[in-house]
Amino acid sequence: MRMLIHVPLKIGGKVDINPIITTFLSTVVSGYTFAIIVGTMNGLELPVIFVTYAVMVFGTATFNAILVQILTPLLRKVLKK
């Protein structure tokens, strides 16, 4: 993930989509890591875990990606001061 942060991903030269992609991917990875740990402790098989937790993981990842787009400009202003 760290290497992906340094890759410039701009649409039209202005909109940086890097925070959206990195947030989405990191949330999916951490969400499924949690789901695999909890699912295997409860005796579920891997395909069942992936299907069962798909809505929750991808929904949370989408919400986080949108929230980061809202917070990024605000945080950049604060960190510049």
mmCIF file as gemmi writes it, N, C-alpha and C atoms, coordinates in Angstrom:
data_model
loop_
_atom_site.group_PDB
_atom_site.id
_atom_site.type_symbol
_atom_site.label_atom_id
_atom_site.label_alt_id
_atom_site.label_comp_id
_atom_site.label_asym_id
_atom_site.label_entity_id
_atom_site.label_seq_id
_atom_site.pdbx_PDB_ins_code
_atom_site.Cartn_x
_atom_site.Cartn_y
_atom_site.Cartn_z
_atom_site.occupancy
_atom_site.B_iso_or_equiv
_atom_site.pdbx_formal_charge
_atom_site.auth_seq_id
_atom_site.auth_asym_id
_atom_site.pdbx_PDB_model_num
ATOM 1 N N . MET Axp A 1 ? 0.817 -1.189 0 1 0 ? 1 A 1
ATOM 2 C CA . MET Axp A 1 ? 0 0 0 1 0 ? 1 A 1
ATOM 3 C C . MET Axp A 1 ? 0.868 1.264 0 1 0 ? 1 A 1
ATOM 4 N N . ARG Axp A 2 ? 1.997 1.184 0.69 1 0 ? 2 A 1
ATOM 5 C CA . ARG Axp A 2 ? 2.821 2.376 0.818 1 0 ? 2 A 1
ATOM 6 C C . ARG Axp A 2 ? 3.311 2.869 -0.54 1 0 ? 2 A 1
ATOM 7 N N . MET Axp A 3 ? 3.654 1.946 -1.428 1 0 ? 3 A 1
ATOM 8 C CA . MET Axp A 3 ? 4.12 2.353 -2.757 1 0 ? 3 A 1
ATOM 9 C C . MET Axp A 3 ? 3 3.003 -3.555 1 0 ? 3 A 1
ATOM 10 N N . LEU Axp A 4 ? 1.772 2.59 -3.338 1 0 ? 4 A 1
ATOM 11 C CA . LEU Axp A 4 ? 0.634 3.146 -4.061 1 0 ? 4 A 1
ATOM 12 C C . LEU Axp A 4 ? 0.399 4.604 -3.675 1 0 ? 4 A 1
ATOM 13 N N . ILE Axp A 5 ? 0.742 4.987 -2.473 1 0 ? 5 A 1
ATOM 14 C CA . ILE Axp A 5 ? 0.554 6.363 -2.016 1 0 ? 5 A 1
ATOM 15 C C . ILE Axp A 5 ? 1.391 7.329 -2.843 1 0 ? 5 A 1
ATOM 16 N N . HIS Axp A 6 ? 2.573 6.896 -3.276 1 0 ? 6 A 1
ATOM 17 C CA . HIS Axp A 6 ? 3.482 7.774 -4.007 1 0 ? 6 A 1
ATOM 18 C C . HIS Axp A 6 ? 3.204 7.827 -5.508 1 0 ? 6 A 1
ATOM 19 N N . VAL Axp A 7 ? 2.251 7.048 -5.996 1 0 ? 7 A 1
ATOM 20 C CA . VAL Axp A 7 ? 1.909 7.049 -7.413 1 0 ? 7 A 1
ATOM 21 C C . VAL Axp A 7 ? 0.933 8.198 -7.676 1 0 ? 7 A 1
ATOM 22 N N . PRO Axp A 8 ? 1.295 9.128 -8.569 1 0 ? 8 A 1
ATOM 23 C CA . PRO Axp A 8 ? 0.373 10.235 -8.847 1 0 ? 8 A 1
ATOM 24 C C . PRO Axp A 8 ? -0.834 9.769 -9.666 1 0 ? 8 A 1
ATOM 25 N N . LEU Axp A 9 ? -2.017 9.964 -9.147 1 0 ? 9 A 1
ATOM 26 C CA . LEU Axp A 9 ? -3.249 9.579 -9.829 1 0 ? 9 A 1
ATOM 27 C C . LEU Axp A 9 ? -4.164 10.797 -9.888 1 0 ? 9 A 1
ATOM 28 N N . LYS Axp A 10 ? -4.061 11.553 -10.954 1 0 ? 10 A 1
ATOM 29 C CA . LYS Axp A 10 ? -4.87 12.758 -11.08 1 0 ? 10 A 1
ATOM 30 C C . LYS Axp A 10 ? -5.759 12.661 -12.306 1 0 ? 10 A 1
ATOM 31 N N . ILE Axp A 11 ? -6.996 13.141 -12.152 1 0 ? 11 A 1
ATOM 32 C CA . ILE Axp A 11 ? -7.939 13.192 -13.26 1 0 ? 11 A 1
ATOM 33 C C . ILE Axp A 11 ? -7.99 14.634 -13.743 1 0 ? 11 A 1
ATOM 34 N N . GLY Axp A 12 ? -7.693 14.843 -14.995 1 0 ? 12 A 1
ATOM 35 C CA . GLY Axp A 12 ? -7.721 16.186 -15.554 1 0 ? 12 A 1
ATOM 36 C C . GLY Axp A 12 ? -6.649 17.099 -14.989 1 0 ? 12 A 1
ATOM 37 N N . GLY Axp A 13 ? -5.642 16.53 -14.344 1 0 ? 13 A 1
ATOM 38 C CA . GLY Axp A 13 ? -4.567 17.317 -13.789 1 0 ? 13 A 1
ATOM 39 C C . GLY Axp A 13 ? -4.897 18.015 -12.48 1 0 ? 13 A 1
ATOM 40 N N . LYS Axp A 14 ? -6.14 17.92 -12.007 1 0 ? 14 A 1
ATOM 41 C CA . LYS Axp A 14 ? -6.531 18.637 -10.793 1 0 ? 14 A 1
ATOM 42 C C . LYS Axp A 14 ? -7.022 17.734 -9.677 1 0 ? 14 A 1
ATOM 43 N N . VAL Axp A 15 ? -7.895 16.806 -9.974 1 0 ? 15 A 1
ATOM 44 C CA . VAL Axp A 15 ? -8.514 15.973 -8.944 1 0 ? 15 A 1
ATOM 45 C C . VAL Axp A 15 ? -7.609 14.775 -8.646 1 0 ? 15 A 1
ATOM 46 N N . ASP Axp A 16 ? -7.135 14.704 -7.422 1 0 ? 16 A 1
ATOM 47 C CA . ASP Axp A 16 ? -6.271 13.613 -7.002 1 0 ? 16 A 1
ATOM 48 C C . ASP Axp A 16 ? -7.127 12.471 -6.461 1 0 ? 16 A 1
ATOM 49 N N . ILE Axp A 17 ? -7.122 11.338 -7.175 1 0 ? 17 A 1
ATOM 50 C CA . ILE Axp A 17 ? -7.928 10.2 -6.738 1 0 ? 17 A 1
ATOM 51 C C . ILE Axp A 17 ? -7.117 9.2 -5.914 1 0 ? 17 A 1
ATOM 52 N N . ASN Axp A 18 ? -5.86 9.521 -5.651 1 0 ? 18 A 1
ATOM 53 C CA . ASN Axp A 18 ? -5.016 8.637 -4.862 1 0 ? 18 A 1
ATOM 54 C C . ASN Axp A 18 ? -5.591 8.376 -3.472 1 0 ? 18 A 1
ATOM 55 N N . PRO Axp A 19 ? -6.075 9.394 -2.737 1 0 ? 19 A 1
ATOM 56 C CA . PRO Axp A 19 ? -6.666 9.101 -1.418 1 0 ? 19 A 1
ATOM 57 C C . PRO Axp A 19 ? -7.878 8.188 -1.487 1 0 ? 19 A 1
ATOM 58 N N . ILE Axp A 20 ? -8.665 8.309 -2.546 1 0 ? 20 A 1
ATOM 59 C CA . ILE Axp A 20 ? -9.84 7.445 -2.691 1 0 ? 20 A 1
ATOM 60 C C . ILE Axp A 20 ? -9.415 5.987 -2.858 1 0 ? 20 A 1
ATOM 61 N N . ILE Axp A 21 ? -8.474 5.747 -3.746 1 0 ? 21 A 1
ATOM 62 C CA . ILE Axp A 21 ? -8.051 4.384 -4.05 1 0 ? 21 A 1
ATOM 63 C C . ILE Axp A 21 ? -7.33 3.754 -2.867 1 0 ? 21 A 1
ATOM 64 N N . THR Axp A 22 ? -6.396 4.479 -2.266 1 0 ? 22 A 1
ATOM 65 C CA . THR Axp A 22 ? -5.653 3.905 -1.147 1 0 ? 22 A 1
ATOM 66 C C . THR Axp A 22 ? -6.547 3.65 0.055 1 0 ? 22 A 1
ATOM 67 N N . THR Axp A 23 ? -7.488 4.547 0.325 1 0 ? 23 A 1
ATOM 68 C CA . THR Axp A 23 ? -8.406 4.33 1.438 1 0 ? 23 A 1
ATOM 69 C C . THR Axp A 23 ? -9.309 3.14 1.178 1 0 ? 23 A 1
ATOM 70 N N . PHE Axp A 24 ? -9.843 3.044 -0.029 1 0 ? 24 A 1
ATOM 71 C CA . PHE Axp A 24 ? -10.722 1.932 -0.372 1 0 ? 24 A 1
ATOM 72 C C . PHE Axp A 24 ? -9.989 0.595 -0.243 1 0 ? 24 A 1
ATOM 73 N N . LEU Axp A 25 ? -8.798 0.508 -0.831 1 0 ? 25 A 1
ATOM 74 C CA . LEU Axp A 25 ? -8.054 -0.752 -0.793 1 0 ? 25 A 1
ATOM 75 C C . LEU Axp A 25 ? -7.618 -1.129 0.616 1 0 ? 25 A 1
ATOM 76 N N . SER Axp A 26 ? -7.151 -0.163 1.391 1 0 ? 26 A 1
ATOM 77 C CA . SER Axp A 26 ? -6.714 -0.488 2.75 1 0 ? 26 A 1
ATOM 78 C C . SER Axp A 26 ? -7.891 -0.898 3.631 1 0 ? 26 A 1
ATOM 79 N N . THR Axp A 27 ? -9.057 -0.301 3.411 1 0 ? 27 A 1
ATOM 80 C CA . THR Axp A 27 ? -10.238 -0.702 4.182 1 0 ? 27 A 1
ATOM 81 C C . THR Axp A 27 ? -10.7 -2.103 3.807 1 0 ? 27 A 1
ATOM 82 N N . VAL Axp A 28 ? -10.642 -2.432 2.524 1 0 ? 28 A 1
ATOM 83 C CA . VAL Axp A 28 ? -11.018 -3.781 2.087 1 0 ? 28 A 1
ATOM 84 C C . VAL Axp A 28 ? -10.053 -4.814 2.672 1 0 ? 28 A 1
ATOM 85 N N . VAL Axp A 29 ? -8.764 -4.525 2.638 1 0 ? 29 A 1
ATOM 86 C CA . VAL Axp A 29 ? -7.778 -5.467 3.173 1 0 ? 29 A 1
ATOM 87 C C . VAL Axp A 29 ? -7.965 -5.653 4.678 1 0 ? 29 A 1
ATOM 88 N N . SER Axp A 30 ? -8.1 -4.556 5.404 1 0 ? 30 A 1
ATOM 89 C CA . SER Axp A 30 ? -8.254 -4.689 6.857 1 0 ? 30 A 1
ATOM 90 C C . SER Axp A 30 ? -9.603 -5.305 7.219 1 0 ? 30 A 1
ATOM 91 N N . GLY Axp A 31 ? -10.637 -4.989 6.475 1 0 ? 31 A 1
ATOM 92 C CA . GLY Axp A 31 ? -11.954 -5.56 6.733 1 0 ? 31 A 1
ATOM 93 C C . GLY Axp A 31 ? -11.985 -7.059 6.519 1 0 ? 31 A 1
ATOM 94 N N . TYR Axp A 32 ? -11.394 -7.508 5.421 1 0 ? 32 A 1
ATOM 95 C CA . TYR Axp A 32 ? -11.366 -8.947 5.167 1 0 ? 32 A 1
ATOM 96 C C . TYR Axp A 32 ? -10.405 -9.675 6.101 1 0 ? 32 A 1
ATOM 97 N N . THR Axp A 33 ? -9.35 -9.009 6.546 1 0 ? 33 A 1
ATOM 98 C CA . THR Axp A 33 ? -8.473 -9.624 7.546 1 0 ? 33 A 1
ATOM 99 C C . THR Axp A 33 ? -9.256 -9.887 8.823 1 0 ? 33 A 1
ATOM 100 N N . PHE Axp A 34 ? -10.005 -8.892 9.253 1 0 ? 34 A 1
ATOM 101 C CA . PHE Axp A 34 ? -10.855 -9.057 10.431 1 0 ? 34 A 1
ATOM 102 C C . PHE Axp A 34 ? -11.892 -10.155 10.196 1 0 ? 34 A 1
ATOM 103 N N . ALA Axp A 35 ? -12.52 -10.157 9.034 1 0 ? 35 A 1
ATOM 104 C CA . ALA Axp A 35 ? -13.559 -11.139 8.729 1 0 ? 35 A 1
ATOM 105 C C . ALA Axp A 35 ? -12.994 -12.552 8.706 1 0 ? 35 A 1
ATOM 106 N N . ILE Axp A 36 ? -11.794 -12.726 8.175 1 0 ? 36 A 1
ATOM 107 C CA . ILE Axp A 36 ? -11.178 -14.051 8.13 1 0 ? 36 A 1
ATOM 108 C C . ILE Axp A 36 ? -10.854 -14.545 9.535 1 0 ? 36 A 1
ATOM 109 N N . ILE Axp A 37 ? -10.326 -13.653 10.367 1 0 ? 37 A 1
ATOM 110 C CA . ILE Axp A 37 ? -10.001 -14.05 11.74 1 0 ? 37 A 1
ATOM 111 C C . ILE Axp A 37 ? -11.26 -14.439 12.5 1 0 ? 37 A 1
ATOM 112 N N . VAL Axp A 38 ? -12.278 -13.586 12.445 1 0 ? 38 A 1
ATOM 113 C CA . VAL Axp A 38 ? -13.522 -13.87 13.169 1 0 ? 38 A 1
ATOM 114 C C . VAL Axp A 38 ? -14.238 -15.071 12.571 1 0 ? 38 A 1
ATOM 115 N N . GLY Axp A 39 ? -14.276 -15.176 11.258 1 0 ? 39 A 1
ATOM 116 C CA . GLY Axp A 39 ? -14.979 -16.273 10.6 1 0 ? 39 A 1
ATOM 117 C C . GLY Axp A 39 ? -14.352 -17.623 10.877 1 0 ? 39 A 1
ATOM 118 N N . THR Axp A 40 ? -13.023 -17.687 10.829 1 0 ? 40 A 1
ATOM 119 C CA . THR Axp A 40 ? -12.375 -18.971 11.093 1 0 ? 40 A 1
ATOM 120 C C . THR Axp A 40 ? -12.499 -19.363 12.566 1 0 ? 40 A 1
ATOM 121 N N . MET Axp A 41 ? -12.54 -18.382 13.449 1 0 ? 41 A 1
ATOM 122 C CA . MET Axp A 41 ? -12.742 -18.698 14.87 1 0 ? 41 A 1
ATOM 123 C C . MET Axp A 41 ? -14.148 -19.251 15.114 1 0 ? 41 A 1
ATOM 124 N N . ASN Axp A 42 ? -15.094 -18.871 14.274 1 0 ? 42 A 1
ATOM 125 C CA . ASN Axp A 42 ? -16.468 -19.362 14.385 1 0 ? 42 A 1
ATOM 126 C C . ASN Axp A 42 ? -16.717 -20.606 13.541 1 0 ? 42 A 1
ATOM 127 N N . GLY Axp A 43 ? -15.688 -21.112 12.893 1 0 ? 43 A 1
ATOM 128 C CA . GLY Axp A 43 ? -15.804 -22.348 12.141 1 0 ? 43 A 1
ATOM 129 C C . GLY Axp A 43 ? -16.337 -22.206 10.726 1 0 ? 43 A 1
ATOM 130 N N . LEU Axp A 44 ? -16.321 -21.015 10.167 1 0 ? 44 A 1
ATOM 131 C CA . LEU Axp A 44 ? -16.792 -20.829 8.795 1 0 ? 44 A 1
ATOM 132 C C . LEU Axp A 44 ? -15.673 -21.113 7.803 1 0 ? 44 A 1
ATOM 133 N N . GLU Axp A 45 ? -16.069 -21.519 6.609 1 0 ? 45 A 1
ATOM 134 C CA . GLU Axp A 45 ? -15.082 -21.756 5.55 1 0 ? 45 A 1
ATOM 135 C C . GLU Axp A 45 ? -14.815 -20.451 4.801 1 0 ? 45 A 1
ATOM 136 N N . LEU Axp A 46 ? -13.66 -20.369 4.139 1 0 ? 46 A 1
ATOM 137 C CA . LEU Axp A 46 ? -13.221 -19.139 3.486 1 0 ? 46 A 1
ATOM 138 C C . LEU Axp A 46 ? -14.206 -18.589 2.451 1 0 ? 46 A 1
ATOM 139 N N . PRO Axp A 47 ? -14.764 -19.4 1.536 1 0 ? 47 A 1
ATOM 140 C CA . PRO Axp A 47 ? -15.731 -18.835 0.584 1 0 ? 47 A 1
ATOM 141 C C . PRO Axp A 47 ? -16.968 -18.246 1.274 1 0 ? 47 A 1
ATOM 142 N N . VAL Axp A 48 ? -17.402 -18.875 2.333 1 0 ? 48 A 1
ATOM 143 C CA . VAL Axp A 48 ? -18.559 -18.368 3.078 1 0 ? 48 A 1
ATOM 144 C C . VAL Axp A 48 ? -18.221 -17.03 3.724 1 0 ? 48 A 1
ATOM 145 N N . ILE Axp A 49 ? -17.009 -16.919 4.244 1 0 ? 49 A 1
ATOM 146 C CA . ILE Axp A 49 ? -16.577 -15.667 4.871 1 0 ? 49 A 1
ATOM 147 C C . ILE Axp A 49 ? -16.568 -14.538 3.853 1 0 ? 49 A 1
ATOM 148 N N . PHE Axp A 50 ? -15.992 -14.786 2.671 1 0 ? 50 A 1
ATOM 149 C CA . PHE Axp A 50 ? -15.893 -13.733 1.659 1 0 ? 50 A 1
ATOM 150 C C . PHE Axp A 50 ? -17.263 -13.265 1.186 1 0 ? 50 A 1
ATOM 151 N N . VAL Axp A 51 ? -18.173 -14.178 1.006 1 0 ? 51 A 1
ATOM 152 C CA . VAL Axp A 51 ? -19.515 -13.806 0.548 1 0 ? 51 A 1
ATOM 153 C C . VAL Axp A 51 ? -20.309 -13.128 1.658 1 0 ? 51 A 1
ATOM 154 N N . THR Axp A 52 ? -20.21 -13.661 2.857 1 0 ? 52 A 1
ATOM 155 C CA . THR Axp A 52 ? -20.993 -13.133 3.976 1 0 ? 52 A 1
ATOM 156 C C . THR Axp A 52 ? -20.593 -11.706 4.333 1 0 ? 52 A 1
ATOM 157 N N . TYR Axp A 53 ? -19.306 -11.441 4.347 1 0 ? 53 A 1
ATOM 158 C CA . TYR Axp A 53 ? -18.828 -10.128 4.762 1 0 ? 53 A 1
ATOM 159 C C . TYR Axp A 53 ? -18.67 -9.13 3.611 1 0 ? 53 A 1
ATOM 160 N N . ALA Axp A 54 ? -18.984 -9.527 2.394 1 0 ? 54 A 1
ATOM 161 C CA . ALA Axp A 54 ? -18.753 -8.661 1.229 1 0 ? 54 A 1
ATOM 162 C C . ALA Axp A 54 ? -19.503 -7.34 1.331 1 0 ? 54 A 1
ATOM 163 N N . VAL Axp A 55 ? -20.776 -7.374 1.674 1 0 ? 55 A 1
ATOM 164 C CA . VAL Axp A 55 ? -21.566 -6.143 1.736 1 0 ? 55 A 1
ATOM 165 C C . VAL Axp A 55 ? -21.018 -5.21 2.811 1 0 ? 55 A 1
ATOM 166 N N . MET Axp A 56 ? -20.702 -5.763 3.963 1 0 ? 56 A 1
ATOM 167 C CA . MET Axp A 56 ? -20.205 -4.946 5.063 1 0 ? 56 A 1
ATOM 168 C C . MET Axp A 56 ? -18.835 -4.343 4.725 1 0 ? 56 A 1
ATOM 169 N N . VAL Axp A 57 ? -17.933 -5.142 4.189 1 0 ? 57 A 1
ATOM 170 C CA . VAL Axp A 57 ? -16.581 -4.657 3.903 1 0 ? 57 A 1
ATOM 171 C C . VAL Axp A 57 ? -16.595 -3.628 2.779 1 0 ? 57 A 1
ATOM 172 N N . PHE Axp A 58 ? -17.28 -3.928 1.673 1 0 ? 58 A 1
ATOM 173 C CA . PHE Axp A 58 ? -17.282 -2.988 0.552 1 0 ? 58 A 1
ATOM 174 C C . PHE Axp A 58 ? -18.123 -1.746 0.854 1 0 ? 58 A 1
ATOM 175 N N . GLY Axp A 59 ? -19.157 -1.886 1.649 1 0 ? 59 A 1
ATOM 176 C CA . GLY Axp A 59 ? -19.933 -0.715 2.07 1 0 ? 59 A 1
ATOM 177 C C . GLY Axp A 59 ? -19.118 0.223 2.934 1 0 ? 59 A 1
ATOM 178 N N . THR Axp A 60 ? -18.394 -0.347 3.886 1 0 ? 60 A 1
ATOM 179 C CA . THR Axp A 60 ? -17.528 0.456 4.744 1 0 ? 60 A 1
ATOM 180 C C . THR Axp A 60 ? -16.402 1.094 3.949 1 0 ? 60 A 1
ATOM 181 N N . ALA Axp A 61 ? -15.825 0.358 3.012 1 0 ? 61 A 1
ATOM 182 C CA . ALA Axp A 61 ? -14.749 0.906 2.183 1 0 ? 61 A 1
ATOM 183 C C . ALA Axp A 61 ? -15.24 2.066 1.33 1 0 ? 61 A 1
ATOM 184 N N . THR Axp A 62 ? -16.43 1.95 0.782 1 0 ? 62 A 1
ATOM 185 C CA . THR Axp A 62 ? -17.004 3.041 -0.011 1 0 ? 62 A 1
ATOM 186 C C . THR Axp A 62 ? -17.265 4.266 0.849 1 0 ? 62 A 1
ATOM 187 N N . PHE Axp A 63 ? -17.837 4.055 2.023 1 0 ? 63 A 1
ATOM 188 C CA . PHE Axp A 63 ? -18.097 5.165 2.945 1 0 ? 63 A 1
ATOM 189 C C . PHE Axp A 63 ? -16.79 5.847 3.345 1 0 ? 63 A 1
ATOM 190 N N . ASN Axp A 64 ? -15.757 5.067 3.662 1 0 ? 64 A 1
ATOM 191 C CA . ASN Axp A 64 ? -14.471 5.643 4.036 1 0 ? 64 A 1
ATOM 192 C C . ASN Axp A 64 ? -13.844 6.434 2.89 1 0 ? 64 A 1
ATOM 193 N N . ALA Axp A 65 ? -13.949 5.937 1.67 1 0 ? 65 A 1
ATOM 194 C CA . ALA Axp A 65 ? -13.374 6.635 0.523 1 0 ? 65 A 1
ATOM 195 C C . ALA Axp A 65 ? -14.055 7.987 0.308 1 0 ? 65 A 1
ATOM 196 N N . ILE Axp A 66 ? -15.367 8.033 0.501 1 0 ? 66 A 1
ATOM 197 C CA . ILE Axp A 66 ? -16.097 9.302 0.364 1 0 ? 66 A 1
ATOM 198 C C . ILE Axp A 66 ? -15.726 10.252 1.493 1 0 ? 66 A 1
ATOM 199 N N . LEU Axp A 67 ? -15.643 9.737 2.706 1 0 ? 67 A 1
ATOM 200 C CA . LEU Axp A 67 ? -15.298 10.564 3.859 1 0 ? 67 A 1
ATOM 201 C C . LEU Axp A 67 ? -13.894 11.151 3.734 1 0 ? 67 A 1
ATOM 202 N N . VAL Axp A 68 ? -12.967 10.377 3.213 1 0 ? 68 A 1
ATOM 203 C CA . VAL Axp A 68 ? -11.602 10.874 3.034 1 0 ? 68 A 1
ATOM 204 C C . VAL Axp A 68 ? -11.574 12.014 2.018 1 0 ? 68 A 1
ATOM 205 N N . GLN Axp A 69 ? -12.38 11.921 0.966 1 0 ? 69 A 1
ATOM 206 C CA . GLN Axp A 69 ? -12.433 13.015 -0.013 1 0 ? 69 A 1
ATOM 207 C C . GLN Axp A 69 ? -12.955 14.299 0.617 1 0 ? 69 A 1
ATOM 208 N N . ILE Axp A 70 ? -13.831 14.18 1.587 1 0 ? 70 A 1
ATOM 209 C CA . ILE Axp A 70 ? -14.353 15.362 2.273 1 0 ? 70 A 1
ATOM 210 C C . ILE Axp A 70 ? -13.309 15.923 3.24 1 0 ? 70 A 1
ATOM 211 N N . LEU Axp A 71 ? -12.613 15.052 3.937 1 0 ? 71 A 1
ATOM 212 C CA . LEU Axp A 71 ? -11.678 15.496 4.97 1 0 ? 71 A 1
ATOM 213 C C . LEU Axp A 71 ? -10.304 15.912 4.453 1 0 ? 71 A 1
ATOM 214 N N . THR Axp A 72 ? -9.872 15.384 3.31 1 0 ? 72 A 1
ATOM 215 C CA . THR Axp A 72 ? -8.534 15.677 2.798 1 0 ? 72 A 1
ATOM 216 C C . THR Axp A 72 ? -8.269 17.16 2.6 1 0 ? 72 A 1
ATOM 217 N N . PRO Axp A 73 ? -9.132 17.932 1.931 1 0 ? 73 A 1
ATOM 218 C CA . PRO Axp A 73 ? -8.843 19.366 1.78 1 0 ? 73 A 1
ATOM 219 C C . PRO Axp A 73 ? -8.799 20.101 3.122 1 0 ? 73 A 1
ATOM 220 N N . LEU Axp A 74 ? -9.652 19.716 4.038 1 0 ? 74 A 1
ATOM 221 C CA . LEU Axp A 74 ? -9.648 20.358 5.361 1 0 ? 74 A 1
ATOM 222 C C . LEU Axp A 74 ? -8.363 20.066 6.123 1 0 ? 74 A 1
ATOM 223 N N . LEU Axp A 75 ? -7.934 18.835 6.068 1 0 ? 75 A 1
ATOM 224 C CA . LEU Axp A 75 ? -6.713 18.464 6.778 1 0 ? 75 A 1
ATOM 225 C C . LEU Axp A 75 ? -5.477 19.096 6.153 1 0 ? 75 A 1
ATOM 226 N N . ARG Axp A 76 ? -5.462 19.244 4.846 1 0 ? 76 A 1
ATOM 227 C CA . ARG Axp A 76 ? -4.321 19.899 4.191 1 0 ? 76 A 1
ATOM 228 C C . ARG Axp A 76 ? -4.195 21.346 4.638 1 0 ? 76 A 1
ATOM 229 N N . LYS Axp A 77 ? -5.322 22.034 4.804 1 0 ? 77 A 1
ATOM 230 C CA . LYS Axp A 77 ? -5.293 23.412 5.287 1 0 ? 77 A 1
ATOM 231 C C . LYS Axp A 77 ? -4.751 23.491 6.7 1 0 ? 77 A 1
ATOM 232 N N . VAL Axp A 78 ? -5.194 22.564 7.55 1 0 ? 78 A 1
ATOM 233 C CA . VAL Axp A 78 ? -4.744 22.56 8.947 1 0 ? 78 A 1
ATOM 234 C C . VAL Axp A 78 ? -3.262 22.234 9.045 1 0 ? 78 A 1
ATOM 235 N N . LEU Axp A 79 ? -2.807 21.263 8.265 1 0 ? 79 A 1
ATOM 236 C CA . LEU Axp A 79 ? -1.418 20.844 8.346 1 0 ? 79 A 1
ATOM 237 C C . LEU Axp A 79 ? -0.464 21.865 7.756 1 0 ? 79 A 1
ATOM 238 N N . LYS Axp A 80 ? -0.926 22.721 6.865 1 0 ? 80 A 1
ATOM 239 C CA . LYS Axp A 80 ? -0.059 23.775 6.304 1 0 ? 80 A 1
ATOM 240 C C . LYS Axp A 80 ? 0.246 24.857 7.329 1 0 ? 80 A 1
ATOM 241 N N . LYS Axp A 81 ? -0.628 25.031 8.314 1 0 ? 81 A 1
ATOM 242 C CA . LYS Axp A 81 ? -0.429 26.086 9.304 1 0 ? 81 A 1
ATOM 243 C C . LYS Axp A 81 ? 0.556 25.719 10.348 1 0 ? 81 A 1
